[in-house]
Amino acid sequence: MCSQVCLFLKRGASQAELDERGHDPLSIAVQAANADIVTLLRLARMNEEMREAEPPLGQAGQYHSGSSTEQQYRRSLQEFICLHVD
């Protein structure tokens, strides 16, 4: 299941989509008590928020793609994905 979620996220699946009962993917994973998918979705959401917070290329900002914070985040996300993808 986790590998499917990874694939959907890599292909650009939206976490804002709702099911017929109005639940988003994160709330469904929380209700199902699936800690791996909850963690994956939270990491992916954090990644989206960091990208949205980045200023246009060439302007000063909180995090740039070469920053140690960004690099550490990317390593953590990649390690998580590698651990859970078959």
ABEGO torsion letter per residue (X at the ends): XAAAAAAAAAAGBBAABBBAAGBBAAAAAAAAGBAAAAAAAAAAAAAAAAAAABBBBGBBBABBAABAAAAAAAAAAAAAAAAABX
